[in-house]
């Protein structure tokens, strides 16, 4: 029995002592080391593409390097706990959602009943809410909040003149006439004496020549 075991040991020793076998072991060992380093680098790059945290890629690579004897199990564990989506995929999904929301918002709805309406409708057929108006100049549809027409440039805020206003003609200024001088009134005693001289008893040539002494004065 001892001889059999010794024969087997000698055979195994001769096999391992063969230079070709030793070279094969060295190549396999170098391949495992290269695979180990490549797995650590792959984890580092993959984590950079999946997170914006600058420390997480180094942590993933260090975890694979530390678990040298069992680094395939470390790689398997990393694939389980890593983020499922890459940063680029997240950005693309967000852009697709924003584009979808923009398309939904681009579809015009009635401000009153929130029903879908056409861009060329003037009145909502459901709730009869006014949606657009017609430009009186070019007969195209314009928005209710437009201050002027985008096609013909008509200003809706400036009122149109119905007719041409006639120029104002100023009347000539008349010169003010001088006011008549106020008439002086004689005292009552003088008027009574004048009446006495005009009476028949006091009439004479002097009274005929001077009928009203107030006029001469």
C-alpha positions in Angstrom: 0.0 0.0 0.0 2.8 2.3 0.9 4.5 1.5 -2.3 1.3 2.4 -4.3 0.9 5.7 -2.6 4.6 6.4 -3.1 4.3 5.6 -6.8 1.2 7.9 -7.1 3.1 10.7 -5.3 6.1 10.4 -7.5 3.9 10.5 -10.6 2.1 13.6 -9.4 5.4 15.2 -8.5 6.8 14.4 -11.9 3.8 16.0 -13.5 4.1 19.2 -11.5 7.8 19.2 -12.0 7.3 19.2 -15.7 8.3 22.7 -17.1 5.3 22.7 -19.4 2.9 22.1 -16.6 4.6 24.8 -14.5 4.3 27.2 -17.4 0.6 26.4 -17.7 0.0 27.1 -14.0 1.8 30.4 -14.3 -0.3 31.4 -17.3 -3.5 30.4 -15.4 -2.4 32.4 -12.4 -1.6 35.5 -14.5 -5.0 35.1 -16.2 -6.7 35.0 -12.8 -4.8 38.1 -11.6 -5.7 39.9 -14.9 -9.3 38.9 -14.6 -9.4 40.1 -11.0 -8.0 43.5 -11.9 -10.3 43.7 -14.9 -13.3 43.0 -12.7 -12.3 45.8 -10.3 -11.9 48.2 -13.2 -15.2 47.1 -14.7 -17.0 47.7 -11.4 -15.4 51.2 -11.2 -16.5 52.2 -14.7 -19.9 50.7 -14.4 -20.6 52.5 -11.1 -19.5 55.8 -12.7 -22.1 55.3 -15.4 -24.9 54.6 -12.8 -24.4 57.2 -10.1 -23.2 60.8 -9.7 -21.6 60.1 -6.4 -17.8 60.4 -6.9 -16.9 58.0 -4.0 -19.2 55.0 -5.0 -17.0 53.9 -8.0 -13.9 53.7 -5.8 -15.8 51.8 -3.1 -17.0 49.2 -5.7 -13.6 48.6 -7.1 -12.0 48.4 -3.6 -14.6 45.8 -2.6 -13.7 43.5 -5.5 -9.9 44.0 -4.9 -10.2 43.1 -1.2 -12.1 39.9 -1.9 -9.2 38.4 -4.0 -9.8 34.7 -3.4 -13.5 35.0 -4.0 -13.8 38.0 -6.3 -16.3 36.2 -8.7 -18.7 36.2 -5.7 -17.9 39.9 -5.1 -18.8 40.6 -8.8 -22.0 38.7 -8.5 -22.9 40.6 -5.3 -22.1 43.9 -7.0 -24.4 43.1 -9.9 -27.2 42.6 -7.4 -26.8 45.8 -5.3 -25.8 48.2 -8.1 -28.3 50.7 -9.5 -30.4 49.2 -12.2 -30.4 52.2 -14.6 -27.6 54.2 -16.0 -27.5 58.0 -15.8 -27.9 58.2 -19.6 -31.0 56.0 -19.5 -32.4 58.1 -16.7 -31.9 61.3 -18.7 -33.4 59.7 -21.8 -36.5 58.6 -19.8 -36.9 62.0 -18.3 -36.6 63.6 -21.8 -39.2 61.2 -23.1 -41.6 62.1 -20.3 -41.1 65.8 -20.8 -41.7 65.4 -24.5 -44.8 63.5 -23.8 -46.0 66.1 -21.4 -45.2 68.9 -23.9 -47.3 67.0 -26.6 -50.2 66.7 -24.1 -50.0 70.4 -23.2 -49.8 71.3 -26.9 -53.3 69.8 -27.4 -55.7 72.7 -27.0 -58.4 72.4 -24.4 -61.3 74.5 -23.5 -60.6 76.8 -20.5 -64.1 76.2 -19.1 -65.0 72.6 -19.7 -61.5 71.2 -20.3 -62.7 69.4 -23.4 -60.4 69.0 -26.4 -61.0 71.7 -29.0 -59.6 72.5 -32.5 -57.3 75.4 -33.0 -59.6 76.8 -35.7 -62.7 76.8 -33.6 -64.2 80.1 -32.6 -66.6 78.8 -29.9 -66.5 75.6 -27.8 -69.4 73.4 -29.0 -69.8 71.9 -25.5 -70.0 75.0 -23.2 -70.2 77.8 -25.8 -67.1 79.5 -24.5 -65.5 81.9 -26.9 -62.1 80.6 -28.0 -61.0 82.9 -30.9 -62.1 85.9 -32.8 -61.9 87.0 -36.4 -59.8 89.9 -37.5 -62.0 92.5 -39.1 -59.3 93.5 -41.5 -57.9 90.2 -42.9 -60.7 87.8 -41.6 -58.2 85.4 -40.0 -58.5 83.8 -36.6 -56.7 85.6 -33.8 -56.5 84.9 -30.1 -58.6 86.7 -27.6 -55.6 88.0 -25.8 -53.9 89.4 -28.9 -53.4 93.2 -28.9 -52.9 93.2 -32.7 -53.2 90.8 -35.7 -50.1 88.8 -36.5 -51.0 88.6 -40.2 -52.1 92.1 -41.1 -50.8 94.1 -38.1 -54.2 95.6 -37.2 -54.1 97.2 -33.8 -57.2 96.1 -31.8 -56.5 98.5 -28.9 -56.5 101.6 -31.0 -60.1 102.6 -32.1 -60.7 103.3 -35.8 -62.0 106.7 -36.9 -65.4 106.5 -38.7 -65.0 109.7 -40.7 -62.5 112.4 -41.3 -62.9 115.1 -38.7 -63.4 118.6 -40.1 -60.8 121.1 -39.1 -61.8 123.4 -36.4 -62.3 127.0 -37.6 -61.9 129.7 -35.0 -64.3 132.6 -35.2 -62.7 136.0 -35.5 -62.4 137.7 -32.2 -64.5 140.8 -32.2 -63.2 143.9 -30.5 -65.1 144.9 -27.5 -67.1 148.1 -28.0 -66.6 150.9 -25.6 -69.3 150.9 -23.0 -71.6 154.0 -23.0 -70.8 156.6 -20.4 -73.2 156.4 -17.5 -75.9 159.0 -17.6 -75.7 161.5 -14.8 -79.0 162.0 -12.9 -79.8 165.5 -11.7 -80.8 166.0 -8.1 -84.5 166.1 -7.3 -84.5 169.9 -6.4 -83.1 170.7 -9.8 -85.6 168.5 -11.6 -88.4 170.2 -9.7 -87.2 173.7 -10.8 -86.9 172.5 -14.4 -90.5 171.3 -14.3 -91.5 174.7 -12.9 -89.9 176.5 -15.7 -91.6 174.3 -18.3 -95.0 174.9 -16.8 -97.3 177.4 -18.8 -97.1 180.0 -16.1 -93.3 180.2 -16.4 -93.1 179.8 -20.2 -91.3 182.4 -22.2 -88.7 182.9 -24.8 -85.9 181.8 -22.5 -87.7 178.5 -21.8 -88.1 177.9 -25.5 -84.5 178.4 -26.2 -83.3 176.2 -23.4 -86.1 173.6 -22.8 -83.8 171.3 -20.8 -81.0 172.9 -18.8 -79.7 169.4 -17.9 -78.8 168.7 -21.6 -76.5 171.7 -21.8 -74.8 170.8 -18.7 
